[in-house]
Amino acid sequence: MAGSVMRGRLISFEGGEGAGKSTAIAAAAAAVRDRGHAVLQVREPGGTPLGEAVRALLLDPAHAGMAARAELLLMFAARAQLLETVVEPALAAGQWVIADRFTDASFAYQGGGRGLDSGLIAELERWAVGRRPDLSLLLDLPVADGLARARGRGGAADRIETESLAFFERVRARYRARAQADPARWRVIDASQPVEDVAAQVARAVQDWMDAA
């Protein structure tokens, strides 16, 4: 129909602690803007006043005893608010949205890391979100390297960053399994490379995907 706006696309970035998502997201945003699309960047949990309040709860070390199911439900509460009030309106207006984590993070952290049932997470994904990203990029690197980067930034560790090495190994394994199971949606980037190389590979992956769409 004449005058109609082409719907935007949703790109997510996933990975463990210290994976370098900020630099990679900037490279992806530049690649999308180079093709003439407006870009909105969001983060999870967060991106709305409600979501940022939930983020503070989730990351506060004072809540070290938080139940896994409570953590999962808080994540999806923040996510539902972000989707309904920010992401969907932006996509409908033709903007491309780049998300620093999306629903795959719950499969990795609450599913792989915490051991919660993937079927339950999938049902919450269907009910509270109702969609998956059009493209997901996994920034993958050895867990020990990522934790060293994260802890080298200085400042106190948040509640998630204080988890065990075994926890983060399970998170990484679940991310890699999800990427392997759905190669049409996922692109895996070796995040152990120098940051300039990672950014270049991210930009190329996004450009190639846009060309093939």
C-alpha positions as CSV (number, residue, x, y, z in Angstrom):
1,M,0.0,0.0,0.0
2,A,1.3,3.4,-0.9
3,G,2.7,5.4,2.0
4,S,3.0,2.3,4.3
5,V,6.0,2.0,6.5
6,M,8.2,-1.1,6.2
7,R,8.5,-2.8,9.5
8,G,11.8,-2.7,11.2
9,R,13.9,-5.8,12.2
10,L,15.1,-6.9,15.6
11,I,18.8,-7.9,16.2
12,S,20.0,-9.3,19.5
13,F,23.5,-9.7,20.9
14,E,24.2,-12.5,23.4
15,G,27.2,-13.8,25.3
16,G,28.6,-14.3,28.7
17,E,30.3,-11.8,31.0
18,G,33.1,-9.7,29.4
19,A,32.1,-10.7,25.9
20,G,32.4,-7.1,24.6
21,K,28.8,-6.5,23.6
22,S,29.0,-2.7,23.7
23,T,31.7,-2.4,21.0
24,A,30.0,-5.1,18.9
25,I,26.6,-3.4,19.1
26,A,28.1,-0.1,18.0
27,A,29.6,-1.8,14.9
28,A,26.2,-3.4,14.1
29,A,24.4,-0.2,14.5
30,A,26.8,1.6,12.2
31,A,26.3,-1.1,9.6
32,V,22.5,-0.8,9.7
33,R,22.6,3.0,9.6
34,D,24.9,2.8,6.6
35,R,22.0,1.0,4.8
36,G,19.7,3.9,5.6
37,H,17.8,2.5,8.5
38,A,17.1,4.3,11.8
39,V,18.4,2.3,14.8
40,L,17.2,2.1,18.4
41,Q,19.5,0.4,20.9
42,V,18.0,-1.2,24.1
43,R,19.3,-3.4,26.9
44,E,18.0,-6.2,29.0
45,P,17.0,-6.1,31.7
46,G,16.2,-2.4,31.4
47,G,15.2,0.0,28.7
48,T,12.2,1.4,30.6
49,P,11.7,3.0,34.0
50,L,10.2,-0.3,35.2
51,G,12.9,-2.4,33.5
52,E,15.7,-0.4,35.1
53,A,14.1,-0.8,38.5
54,V,13.9,-4.5,38.0
55,R,17.5,-4.5,36.7
56,A,18.7,-2.9,40.0
57,L,16.9,-5.7,41.9
58,L,18.3,-8.4,39.8
59,L,21.9,-7.2,40.0
60,D,22.0,-6.1,43.6
61,P,24.3,-8.4,45.6
62,A,22.1,-7.9,48.6
63,H,19.6,-10.3,46.9
64,A,22.1,-13.2,46.8
65,G,19.4,-15.6,47.9
66,M,17.0,-14.8,45.1
67,A,15.1,-17.9,44.0
68,A,15.7,-19.0,40.4
69,R,12.0,-18.8,39.5
70,A,11.8,-15.3,40.9
71,E,14.8,-14.3,38.8
72,L,13.2,-15.7,35.7
73,L,9.9,-14.0,36.3
74,L,11.5,-10.7,37.0
75,M,13.5,-11.0,33.8
76,F,10.3,-11.6,31.8
77,A,8.4,-8.8,33.5
78,A,11.1,-6.3,32.5
79,R,11.2,-7.9,29.0
80,A,7.4,-7.7,28.5
81,Q,7.4,-4.0,29.5
82,L,10.3,-3.3,27.1
83,L,8.7,-5.1,24.2
84,E,5.2,-3.6,24.6
85,T,6.2,0.0,25.3
86,V,9.5,0.4,23.3
87,V,10.5,-2.4,20.9
88,E,7.2,-3.1,19.2
89,P,6.3,0.6,18.6
90,A,9.8,1.2,17.2
91,L,9.6,-1.8,14.8
92,A,6.1,-0.7,13.7
93,A,7.5,2.8,12.9
94,G,10.2,1.2,10.7
95,Q,13.1,1.5,13.1
96,W,15.6,-1.3,13.5
97,V,16.1,-2.4,17.1
98,I,19.4,-3.7,18.4
99,A,19.0,-5.4,21.8
100,D,21.8,-6.1,24.3
101,R,20.3,-9.5,25.2
102,F,16.8,-10.8,24.6
103,T,14.9,-14.0,25.4
104,D,17.9,-16.3,24.6
105,A,19.6,-14.9,27.7
106,S,16.9,-16.5,29.9
107,F,17.4,-19.9,28.2
108,A,21.2,-19.5,28.9
109,Y,21.2,-18.0,32.3
110,Q,18.1,-19.2,34.0
111,G,17.9,-22.4,31.9
112,G,21.5,-23.4,31.5
113,G,23.0,-21.6,34.5
114,R,20.1,-22.2,37.0
115,G,18.8,-25.4,35.7
116,L,15.2,-24.3,35.1
117,D,13.1,-26.2,32.6
118,S,13.5,-25.0,29.0
119,G,9.9,-25.8,28.3
120,L,8.8,-23.4,31.0
121,I,11.0,-20.6,29.6
122,A,9.7,-21.3,26.1
123,E,6.1,-20.9,27.4
124,L,7.0,-17.6,29.1
125,E,8.7,-16.5,25.8
126,R,5.5,-17.3,23.9
127,W,3.1,-15.7,26.3
128,A,5.0,-12.6,27.5
129,V,7.0,-11.8,24.4
130,G,5.6,-13.7,21.4
131,R,8.6,-13.3,19.2
132,R,12.3,-14.0,18.7
133,P,14.9,-11.7,17.1
134,D,15.3,-11.8,13.4
135,L,19.1,-12.1,13.8
136,S,21.1,-13.0,16.9
137,L,24.8,-12.7,17.3
138,L,26.6,-14.8,19.9
139,L,29.9,-13.3,21.1
140,D,31.6,-16.4,22.3
141,L,34.9,-16.7,24.2
142,P,36.3,-19.0,27.0
143,V,34.5,-18.3,30.3
144,A,37.8,-17.6,32.2
145,D,38.8,-15.0,29.7
146,G,35.4,-13.3,29.8
147,L,35.4,-13.2,33.6
148,A,38.9,-11.8,33.7
149,R,37.8,-9.0,31.4
150,A,34.6,-8.3,33.4
151,R,36.5,-8.2,36.7
152,G,39.3,-6.1,35.2
153,R,36.9,-3.2,34.6
154,G,37.0,-2.4,38.3
155,G,34.1,-1.7,40.6
156,A,32.2,-4.2,42.7
157,A,30.9,-7.3,41.1
158,D,27.1,-7.5,40.7
159,R,25.0,-10.5,41.8
160,I,25.4,-12.4,38.6
161,E,29.1,-11.8,38.2
162,T,29.7,-13.4,41.6
163,E,28.4,-16.8,40.3
164,S,30.8,-19.8,40.0
165,L,32.9,-20.7,37.0
166,A,30.7,-23.8,36.6
167,F,27.6,-21.6,36.3
168,F,29.1,-19.6,33.5
169,E,30.3,-22.7,31.7
170,R,26.7,-23.9,31.7
171,V,25.6,-20.6,30.3
172,R,28.1,-20.7,27.5
173,A,27.2,-24.3,26.7
174,R,23.5,-23.4,26.4
175,Y,24.2,-20.4,24.2
176,R,26.4,-22.5,21.9
177,A,23.7,-25.2,21.7
178,R,21.0,-22.7,20.8
179,A,23.2,-21.2,18.1
180,Q,24.0,-24.7,16.7
181,A,20.3,-25.6,16.7
182,D,19.1,-22.6,14.7
183,P,21.9,-21.5,12.3
184,A,19.5,-19.5,10.1
185,R,19.1,-17.0,13.0
186,W,22.4,-17.1,14.7
187,R,25.9,-15.9,13.8
188,V,28.7,-16.9,16.2
189,I,31.6,-14.5,16.5
190,D,34.9,-15.4,18.2
191,A,35.0,-12.7,20.9
192,S,38.5,-13.7,22.0
193,Q,40.0,-11.8,19.1
194,P,41.2,-8.2,19.3
195,V,38.2,-5.8,19.6
196,E,38.8,-4.3,16.2
197,D,38.6,-7.7,14.6
198,V,35.4,-8.6,16.5
199,A,33.8,-5.3,15.4
200,A,34.8,-5.9,11.8
201,Q,33.4,-9.4,11.8
202,V,30.1,-8.3,13.4
203,A,29.7,-5.5,10.8
204,R,30.3,-8.0,8.0
205,A,27.9,-10.6,9.4
206,V,25.1,-8.0,9.7
207,Q,25.8,-6.7,6.2
208,D,25.8,-10.2,4.7
209,W,22.6,-11.0,6.5
210,M,20.9,-7.8,5.3
211,D,22.1,-8.6,1.7
212,A,20.6,-12.1,1.9
213,A,17.3,-11.0,3.4
